[in-house]
Amino acid sequence: MTEYDLIIVGGGPIGLACAIEAQKKNLRYLIIEKGAIVNSIFNYPLYMTFFSTAERLEIGDIPFNCLAPKPGRQEALEYYRNIHRYFNFNINLFEKVSEVKKQEDKSFKIVTDKNIYSCKNVIIATGFYDIPINMNIKGEELPKVRHYYKEAHEYAFRNVLVVGANNSSVDAALECWRKGANVTMVIRKNEINNRVKYWVKPDIENRIAEGSIKAYFESNLTEVRESEVEINTPDGKITIKNDFVLALTGYKPDLRFLENMGIELSNDELKIPTYNPETMETNVKGLFLAGVVCGGMQTHKWFIENSRIHANMIVDCITK
């Protein structure tokens, strides 16, 4: 069995950035990714546009050329595929890690659905897109309820309820409405989220103001039935016709996976993992965090552009 200096769990942009730094220092490394390369970006909506400009998504000092002011999903996938072609990463795709365990000799045993590996150091760069935050209401298990949104065509000419007021909810509401859906939004607060992309926020607000998209503010979805939904509004409970529910209520990292490795989480609702902000090493020596996963439930704290530096910090710590 090959003994690696470093195994990187997660083949997203930050996992790839870590591999680039490992290559520079001639470390024996392996990336293990449960899906396709940059799998989270692959699962984004087809026509999603990034908030960031192209240069802020760059890794490995390789330019990200983009004609539009903001790159879209397709351009990002092309860029990161080219990054792999350039660096020729040692990466296993469609292989899921089930266990990371520190051994008595201080090495790590990595168990996947295909193999067992041994290494001196581990980086967890798994992001947060795998586990939807459930609404925990009656009828949420129905097939008409979707926690992920890909494109609008399926919802054309149907009664669609969108839950939430963040970027994914707003994008879905606008795209479905433009494809002919009758769109209603249920929003827990009294306004559209301030983190919504600045060029999109006026669009959704204007569509709501003119009545093209119906929005219930300070409201909650309380039950989903086969052909209708129940909403608790400030004026009382209402029932409306419904064909699909897009419950785009956010996502969270696999906190149990982190805890099973021995990583300590904060006792509050944020569940922030313990790590040294100068090295990104957790309370388990030799086990590091990189990227969005560092924020626990604060999934808006870390992005590609502000966590690229984790790669250099971690590999410097390992090689020192």
Contacts in CASP RR format, 6 or more apart in sequence:
PFRMAT RR
TARGET T0000
AUTHOR 0000-0000-0000
METHOD contacts of the structure
MODEL  1
MTEYDLIIVGGGPIGLACAIEAQKKNLRYLIIEKGAIVNSIFNYPLYMTF
FSTAERLEIGDIPFNCLAPKPGRQEALEYYRNIHRYFNFNINLFEKVSEV
KKQEDKSFKIVTDKNIYSCKNVIIATGFYDIPINMNIKGEELPKVRHYYK
EAHEYAFRNVLVVGANNSSVDAALECWRKGANVTMVIRKNEINNRVKYWV
KPDIENRIAEGSIKAYFESNLTEVRESEVEINTPDGKITIKNDFVLALTG
YKPDLRFLENMGIELSNDELKIPTYNPETMETNVKGLFLAGVVCGGMQTH
KWFIENSRIHANMIVDCITK
1 116 0 8 1.000
1 117 0 8 1.000
1 118 0 8 1.000
2 28 0 8 1.000
2 117 0 8 1.000
2 118 0 8 1.000
3 28 0 8 1.000
3 107 0 8 1.000
3 118 0 8 1.000
3 119 0 8 1.000
3 120 0 8 1.000
4 28 0 8 1.000
4 29 0 8 1.000
4 30 0 8 1.000
4 117 0 8 1.000
4 118 0 8 1.000
4 119 0 8 1.000
4 120 0 8 1.000
5 22 0 8 1.000
5 27 0 8 1.000
5 28 0 8 1.000
5 29 0 8 1.000
5 119 0 8 1.000
5 120 0 8 1.000
5 121 0 8 1.000
5 318 0 8 1.000
6 18 0 8 1.000
6 22 0 8 1.000
6 27 0 8 1.000
6 28 0 8 1.000
6 29 0 8 1.000
6 30 0 8 1.000
6 119 0 8 1.000
6 120 0 8 1.000
6 121 0 8 1.000
6 122 0 8 1.000
6 123 0 8 1.000
6 315 0 8 1.000
6 318 0 8 1.000
7 29 0 8 1.000
7 30 0 8 1.000
7 31 0 8 1.000
7 32 0 8 1.000
7 108 0 8 1.000
7 110 0 8 1.000
7 117 0 8 1.000
7 119 0 8 1.000
7 121 0 8 1.000
7 122 0 8 1.000
7 123 0 8 1.000
8 15 0 8 1.000
8 18 0 8 1.000
8 19 0 8 1.000
8 22 0 8 1.000
8 29 0 8 1.000
8 30 0 8 1.000
8 31 0 8 1.000
8 32 0 8 1.000
8 122 0 8 1.000
8 123 0 8 1.000
8 125 0 8 1.000
9 32 0 8 1.000
9 97 0 8 1.000
9 100 0 8 1.000
9 110 0 8 1.000
9 122 0 8 1.000
9 123 0 8 1.000
9 124 0 8 1.000
9 125 0 8 1.000
9 126 0 8 1.000
10 31 0 8 1.000
10 32 0 8 1.000
10 33 0 8 1.000
10 34 0 8 1.000
10 124 0 8 1.000
10 125 0 8 1.000
10 126 0 8 1.000
10 127 0 8 1.000
11 31 0 8 1.000
11 33 0 8 1.000
11 37 0 8 1.000
11 38 0 8 1.000
11 39 0 8 1.000
11 91 0 8 1.000
11 125 0 8 1.000
12 33 0 8 1.000
12 37 0 8 1.000
12 38 0 8 1.000
12 39 0 8 1.000
12 40 0 8 1.000
12 41 0 8 1.000
12 80 0 8 1.000
12 125 0 8 1.000
12 127 0 8 1.000
13 38 0 8 1.000
13 41 0 8 1.000
13 57 0 8 1.000
13 59 0 8 1.000
13 80 0 8 1.000
13 304 0 8 1.000
13 308 0 8 1.000
14 125 0 8 1.000
14 127 0 8 1.000
14 290 0 8 1.000
14 291 0 8 1.000
14 292 0 8 1.000
14 304 0 8 1.000
14 307 0 8 1.000
14 308 0 8 1.000
14 310 0 8 1.000
14 311 0 8 1.000
15 31 0 8 1.000
15 123 0 8 1.000
15 125 0 8 1.000
15 290 0 8 1.000
15 311 0 8 1.000
16 31 0 8 1.000
16 37 0 8 1.000
16 38 0 8 1.000
16 59 0 8 1.000
16 80 0 8 1.000
16 83 0 8 1.000
16 84 0 8 1.000
16 87 0 8 1.000
16 89 0 8 1.000
17 59 0 8 1.000
17 60 0 8 1.000
17 290 0 8 1.000
17 308 0 8 1.000
17 310 0 8 1.000
17 311 0 8 1.000
18 123 0 8 1.000
18 125 0 8 1.000
18 290 0 8 1.000
18 310 0 8 1.000
18 311 0 8 1.000
18 314 0 8 1.000
18 315 0 8 1.000
19 29 0 8 1.000
19 31 0 8 1.000
19 87 0 8 1.000
19 89 0 8 1.000
19 90 0 8 1.000
19 91 0 8 1.000
20 59 0 8 1.000
20 60 0 8 1.000
20 87 0 8 1.000
20 311 0 8 1.000
21 311 0 8 1.000
21 312 0 8 1.000
21 314 0 8 1.000
21 315 0 8 1.000
22 29 0 8 1.000
22 315 0 8 1.000
23 29 0 8 1.000
23 87 0 8 1.000
24 315 0 8 1.000
25 315 0 8 1.000
25 318 0 8 1.000
25 319 0 8 1.000
27 315 0 8 1.000
27 318 0 8 1.000
27 319 0 8 1.000
29 90 0 8 1.000
30 90 0 8 1.000
30 91 0 8 1.000
30 92 0 8 1.000
30 117 0 8 1.000
30 119 0 8 1.000
31 89 0 8 1.000
31 90 0 8 1.000
31 91 0 8 1.000
31 92 0 8 1.000
32 91 0 8 1.000
32 92 0 8 1.000
32 95 0 8 1.000
32 97 0 8 1.000
32 110 0 8 1.000
32 112 0 8 1.000
32 117 0 8 1.000
33 39 0 8 1.000
33 91 0 8 1.000
33 92 0 8 1.000
33 93 0 8 1.000
33 94 0 8 1.000
33 95 0 8 1.000
34 94 0 8 1.000
34 95 0 8 1.000
34 96 0 8 1.000
34 97 0 8 1.000
35 93 0 8 1.000
35 94 0 8 1.000
35 95 0 8 1.000
35 96 0 8 1.000
36 42 0 8 1.000
36 93 0 8 1.000
36 94 0 8 1.000
37 80 0 8 1.000
37 81 0 8 1.000
37 84 0 8 1.000
37 91 0 8 1.000
37 93 0 8 1.000
38 76 0 8 1.000
38 77 0 8 1.000
38 80 0 8 1.000
40 127 0 8 1.000
40 129 0 8 1.000
41 73 0 8 1.000
41 76 0 8 1.000
41 77 0 8 1.000
41 80 0 8 1.000
42 77 0 8 1.000
43 129 0 8 1.000
43 148 0 8 1.000
44 73 0 8 1.000
45 73 0 8 1.000
45 149 0 8 1.000
45 150 0 8 1.000
45 151 0 8 1.000
45 168 0 8 1.000
45 171 0 8 1.000
45 172 0 8 1.000
45 175 0 8 1.000
46 73 0 8 1.000
46 74 0 8 1.000
46 150 0 8 1.000
46 151 0 8 1.000
47 72 0 8 1.000
47 73 0 8 1.000
47 151 0 8 1.000
47 175 0 8 1.000
48 72 0 8 1.000
48 73 0 8 1.000
48 171 0 8 1.000
49 68 0 8 1.000
49 70 0 8 1.000
49 71 0 8 1.000
49 72 0 8 1.000
49 197 0 8 1.000
50 57 0 8 1.000
50 70 0 8 1.000
50 71 0 8 1.000
50 72 0 8 1.000
50 76 0 8 1.000
51 70 0 8 1.000
51 167 0 8 1.000
51 197 0 8 1.000
52 70 0 8 1.000
52 303 0 8 1.000
52 304 0 8 1.000
52 305 0 8 1.000
53 66 0 8 1.000
53 69 0 8 1.000
53 70 0 8 1.000
53 71 0 8 1.000
54 64 0 8 1.000
54 65 0 8 1.000
54 66 0 8 1.000
54 70 0 8 1.000
54 71 0 8 1.000
54 75 0 8 1.000
54 79 0 8 1.000
55 63 0 8 1.000
55 64 0 8 1.000
56 304 0 8 1.000
56 305 0 8 1.000
57 64 0 8 1.000
57 71 0 8 1.000
57 76 0 8 1.000
57 79 0 8 1.000
57 304 0 8 1.000
57 305 0 8 1.000
58 64 0 8 1.000
59 83 0 8 1.000
59 304 0 8 1.000
59 308 0 8 1.000
59 311 0 8 1.000
60 83 0 8 1.000
60 87 0 8 1.000
62 82 0 8 1.000
62 83 0 8 1.000
62 86 0 8 1.000
64 71 0 8 1.000
64 75 0 8 1.000
64 79 0 8 1.000
66 75 0 8 1.000
68 75 0 8 1.000
71 79 0 8 1.000
84 91 0 8 1.000
92 112 0 8 1.000
92 114 0 8 1.000
95 112 0 8 1.000
95 113 0 8 1.000
95 114 0 8 1.000
95 115 0 8 1.000
96 112 0 8 1.000
96 113 0 8 1.000
97 110 0 8 1.000
97 111 0 8 1.000
97 112 0 8 1.000
98 111 0 8 1.000
98 112 0 8 1.000
98 113 0 8 1.000
99 109 0 8 1.000
99 110 0 8 1.000
99 111 0 8 1.000
99 260 0 8 1.000
100 108 0 8 1.000
100 109 0 8 1.000
100 110 0 8 1.000
100 111 0 8 1.000
100 122 0 8 1.000
100 124 0 8 1.000
100 260 0 8 1.000
100 261 0 8 1.000
100 287 0 8 1.000
101 108 0 8 1.000
101 109 0 8 1.000
101 111 0 8 1.000
101 261 0 8 1.000
102 108 0 8 1.000
102 109 0 8 1.000
102 261 0 8 1.000
102 284 0 8 1.000
102 287 0 8 1.000
103 109 0 8 1.000
103 118 0 8 1.000
106 120 0 8 1.000
106 285 0 8 1.000
107 118 0 8 1.000
107 119 0 8 1.000
107 120 0 8 1.000
108 118 0 8 1.000
108 119 0 8 1.000
108 120 0 8 1.000
108 121 0 8 1.000
108 122 0 8 1.000
108 286 0 8 1.000
108 287 0 8 1.000
109 116 0 8 1.000
109 117 0 8 1.000
109 118 0 8 1.000
110 116 0 8 1.000
110 117 0 8 1.000
110 118 0 8 1.000
110 119 0 8 1.000
110 122 0 8 1.000
120 286 0 8 1.000
121 286 0 8 1.000
121 287 0 8 1.000
121 288 0 8 1.000
121 318 0 8 1.000
122 286 0 8 1.000
122 287 0 8 1.000
122 288 0 8 1.000
123 288 0 8 1.000
123 289 0 8 1.000
123 290 0 8 1.000
123 314 0 8 1.000
124 258 0 8 1.000
124 261 0 8 1.000
124 287 0 8 1.000
124 288 0 8 1.000
124 289 0 8 1.000
124 290 0 8 1.000
124 293 0 8 1.000
125 289 0 8 1.000
125 290 0 8 1.000
125 291 0 8 1.000
125 293 0 8 1.000
126 253 0 8 1.000
126 254 0 8 1.000
126 257 0 8 1.000
126 293 0 8 1.000
127 253 0 8 1.000
127 291 0 8 1.000
127 292 0 8 1.000
127 293 0 8 1.000
128 251 0 8 1.000
128 252 0 8 1.000
128 253 0 8 1.000
128 292 0 8 1.000
128 293 0 8 1.000
128 296 0 8 1.000
128 299 0 8 1.000
129 251 0 8 1.000
130 251 0 8 1.000
130 253 0 8 1.000
130 254 0 8 1.000
131 251 0 8 1.000
131 252 0 8 1.000
131 253 0 8 1.000
131 254 0 8 1.000
132 147 0 8 1.000
132 148 0 8 1.000
132 247 0 8 1.000
132 249 0 8 1.000
132 250 0 8 1.000
132 251 0 8 1.000
133 249 0 8 1.000
133 250 0 8 1.000
133 251 0 8 1.000
133 252 0 8 1.000
134 140 0 8 1.000
134 147 0 8 1.000
134 249 0 8 1.000
135 163 0 8 1.000
135 221 0 8 1.000
135 247 0 8 1.000
135 249 0 8 1.000
137 221 0 8 1.000
137 222 0 8 1.000
137 223 0 8 1.000
137 224 0 8 1.000
138 222 0 8 1.000
138 223 0 8 1.000
138 224 0 8 1.000
139 145 0 8 1.000
139 223 0 8 1.000
139 224 0 8 1.000
139 225 0 8 1.000
140 224 0 8 1.000
140 247 0 8 1.000
142 224 0 8 1.000
142 226 0 8 1.000
144 224 0 8 1.000
144 226 0 8 1.000
144 242 0 8 1.000
144 243 0 8 1.000
144 244 0 8 1.000
144 245 0 8 1.000
145 224 0 8 1.000
145 244 0 8 1.000
145 245 0 8 1.000
145 247 0 8 1.000
146 244 0 8 1.000
146 245 0 8 1.000
146 246 0 8 1.000
146 247 0 8 1.000
147 247 0 8 1.000
147 248 0 8 1.000
147 249 0 8 1.000
149 168 0 8 1.000
149 171 0 8 1.000
149 172 0 8 1.000
149 246 0 8 1.000
149 248 0 8 1.000
151 175 0 8 1.000
152 172 0 8 1.000
152 175 0 8 1.000
152 176 0 8 1.000
152 178 0 8 1.000
152 179 0 8 1.000
152 181 0 8 1.000
153 179 0 8 1.000
154 244 0 8 1.000
155 176 0 8 1.000
155 179 0 8 1.000
155 181 0 8 1.000
155 243 0 8 1.000
155 244 0 8 1.000
155 246 0 8 1.000
156 176 0 8 1.000
156 179 0 8 1.000
156 180 0 8 1.000
156 181 0 8 1.000
157 180 0 8 1.000
157 181 0 8 1.000
157 182 0 8 1.000
158 181 0 8 1.000
158 182 0 8 1.000
158 243 0 8 1.000
158 244 0 8 1.000
159 181 0 8 1.000
159 182 0 8 1.000
159 184 0 8 1.000
159 240 0 8 1.000
159 241 0 8 1.000
159 242 0 8 1.000
159 243 0 8 1.000
159 244 0 8 1.000
160 176 0 8 1.000
160 181 0 8 1.000
160 182 0 8 1.000
160 183 0 8 1.000
160 184 0 8 1.000
160 242 0 8 1.000
160 243 0 8 1.000
160 244 0 8 1.000
160 245 0 8 1.000
160 246 0 8 1.000
161 183 0 8 1.000
161 184 0 8 1.000
161 185 0 8 1.000
161 186 0 8 1.000
161 221 0 8 1.000
161 229 0 8 1.000
161 240 0 8 1.000
161 242 0 8 1.000
161 244 0 8 1.000
161 245 0 8 1.000
161 246 0 8 1.000
162 169 0 8 1.000
162 172 0 8 1.000
162 173 0 8 1.000
162 176 0 8 1.000
162 183 0 8 1.000
162 184 0 8 1.000
162 185 0 8 1.000
162 186 0 8 1.000
162 246 0 8 1.000
162 248 0 8 1.000
163 169 0 8 1.000
163 185 0 8 1.000
163 186 0 8 1.000
163 221 0 8 1.000
163 245 0 8 1.000
163 246 0 8 1.000
163 247 0 8 1.000
163 248 0 8 1.000
163 249 0 8 1.000
164 185 0 8 1.000
164 186 0 8 1.000
164 187 0 8 1.000
164 188 0 8 1.000
164 248 0 8 1.000
164 249 0 8 1.000
165 185 0 8 1.000
165 187 0 8 1.000
165 188 0 8 1.000
165 189 0 8 1.000
165 191 0 8 1.000
165 192 0 8 1.000
165 193 0 8 1.000
165 196 0 8 1.000
166 193 0 8 1.000
166 195 0 8 1.000
166 196 0 8 1.000
166 248 0 8 1.000
166 250 0 8 1.000
167 193 0 8 1.000
167 195 0 8 1.000
167 196 0 8 1.000
167 197 0 8 1.000
167 200 0 8 1.000
168 248 0 8 1.000
168 250 0 8 1.000
169 185 0 8 1.000
169 246 0 8 1.000
169 248 0 8 1.000
170 192 0 8 1.000
170 193 0 8 1.000
170 196 0 8 1.000
170 197 0 8 1.000
170 200 0 8 1.000
170 201 0 8 1.000
170 204 0 8 1.000
171 200 0 8 1.000
172 246 0 8 1.000
172 248 0 8 1.000
173 183 0 8 1.000
173 185 0 8 1.000
173 204 0 8 1.000
173 207 0 8 1.000
173 213 0 8 1.000
174 200 0 8 1.000
174 203 0 8 1.000
174 204 0 8 1.000
174 207 0 8 1.000
174 213 0 8 1.000
176 183 0 8 1.000
176 246 0 8 1.000
177 183 0 8 1.000
177 207 0 8 1.000
177 212 0 8 1.000
177 213 0 8 1.000
183 213 0 8 1.000
183 214 0 8 1.000
184 213 0 8 1.000
184 214 0 8 1.000
184 215 0 8 1.000
184 216 0 8 1.000
184 240 0 8 1.000
184 242 0 8 1.000
185 208 0 8 1.000
185 213 0 8 1.000
185 214 0 8 1.000
185 215 0 8 1.000
185 216 0 8 1.000
186 215 0 8 1.000
186 216 0 8 1.000
186 219 0 8 1.000
186 220 0 8 1.000
186 221 0 8 1.000
186 231 0 8 1.000
187 215 0 8 1.000
187 216 0 8 1.000
187 217 0 8 1.000
187 218 0 8 1.000
187 219 0 8 1.000
188 218 0 8 1.000
188 219 0 8 1.000
188 220 0 8 1.000
189 217 0 8 1.000
189 218 0 8 1.000
190 217 0 8 1.000
190 218 0 8 1.000
191 217 0 8 1.000
192 201 0 8 1.000
192 204 0 8 1.000
192 205 0 8 1.000
195 300 0 8 1.000
196 204 0 8 1.000
204 213 0 8 1.000
207 213 0 8 1.000
208 214 0 8 1.000
208 215 0 8 1.000
216 231 0 8 1.000
216 233 0 8 1.000
216 238 0 8 1.000
217 234 0 8 1.000
218 233 0 8 1.000
218 234 0 8 1.000
219 231 0 8 1.000
219 232 0 8 1.000
219 233 0 8 1.000
219 234 0 8 1.000
220 231 0 8 1.000
220 232 0 8 1.000
221 229 0 8 1.000
221 230 0 8 1.000
221 231 0 8 1.000
221 232 0 8 1.000
221 245 0 8 1.000
221 247 0 8 1.000
222 230 0 8 1.000
222 231 0 8 1.000
222 232 0 8 1.000
222 237 0 8 1.000
223 229 0 8 1.000
223 230 0 8 1.000
224 230 0 8 1.000
224 242 0 8 1.000
224 245 0 8 1.000
225 242 0 8 1.000
227 241 0 8 1.000
227 242 0 8 1.000
227 243 0 8 1.000
228 239 0 8 1.000
228 240 0 8 1.000
228 241 0 8 1.000
228 242 0 8 1.000
229 239 0 8 1.000
229 240 0 8 1.000
229 242 0 8 1.000
229 245 0 8 1.000
230 237 0 8 1.000
230 238 0 8 1.000
230 239 0 8 1.000
231 237 0 8 1.000
231 238 0 8 1.000
231 239 0 8 1.000
231 240 0 8 1.000
250 299 0 8 1.000
251 299 0 8 1.000
252 296 0 8 1.000
252 297 0 8 1.000
252 299 0 8 1.000
253 292 0 8 1.000
253 293 0 8 1.000
253 295 0 8 1.000
253 296 0 8 1.000
253 299 0 8 1.000
255 265 0 8 1.000
255 271 0 8 1.000
255 296 0 8 1.000
258 265 0 8 1.000
258 273 0 8 1.000
258 293 0 8 1.000
259 265 0 8 1.000
261 284 0 8 1.000
261 287 0 8 1.000
262 282 0 8 1.000
262 283 0 8 1.000
262 284 0 8 1.000
263 273 0 8 1.000
263 274 0 8 1.000
263 282 0 8 1.000
263 283 0 8 1.000
263 284 0 8 1.000
263 287 0 8 1.000
263 289 0 8 1.000
264 273 0 8 1.000
264 274 0 8 1.000
264 282 0 8 1.000
264 283 0 8 1.000
265 271 0 8 1.000
265 272 0 8 1.000
265 273 0 8 1.000
265 274 0 8 1.000
265 296 0 8 1.000
266 272 0 8 1.000
266 273 0 8 1.000
266 274 0 8 1.000
269 297 0 8 1.000
270 295 0 8 1.000
270 296 0 8 1.000
270 297 0 8 1.000
270 298 0 8 1.000
271 296 0 8 1.000
271 297 0 8 1.000
272 294 0 8 1.000
272 295 0 8 1.000
272 296 0 8 1.000
272 297 0 8 1.000
272 298 0 8 1.000
273 282 0 8 1.000
273 289 0 8 1.000
273 293 0 8 1.000
273 294 0 8 1.000
273 295 0 8 1.000
273 296 0 8 1.000
274 282 0 8 1.000
274 283 0 8 1.000
275 281 0 8 1.000
275 282 0 8 1.000
275 283 0 8 1.000
275 288 0 8 1.000
275 289 0 8 1.000
275 294 0 8 1.000
276 282 0 8 1.000
278 313 0 8 1.000
279 288 0 8 1.000
279 313 0 8 1.000
279 314 0 8 1.000
279 316 0 8 1.000
279 317 0 8 1.000
280 288 0 8 1.000
280 289 0 8 1.000
280 290 0 8 1.000
280 294 0 8 1.000
280 310 0 8 1.000
280 313 0 8 1.000
280 314 0 8 1.000
280 317 0 8 1.000
281 287 0 8 1.000
281 288 0 8 1.000
281 314 0 8 1.000
281 317 0 8 1.000
282 288 0 8 1.000
282 289 0 8 1.000
286 318 0 8 1.000
288 314 0 8 1.000
288 317 0 8 1.000
289 310 0 8 1.000
290 307 0 8 1.000
290 310 0 8 1.000
290 311 0 8 1.000
290 314 0 8 1.000
291 302 0 8 1.000
291 307 0 8 1.000
291 310 0 8 1.000
292 299 0 8 1.000
292 301 0 8 1.000
292 302 0 8 1.000
292 303 0 8 1.000
292 307 0 8 1.000
294 301 0 8 1.000
294 302 0 8 1.000
294 307 0 8 1.000
294 310 0 8 1.000
295 301 0 8 1.000
295 302 0 8 1.000
END
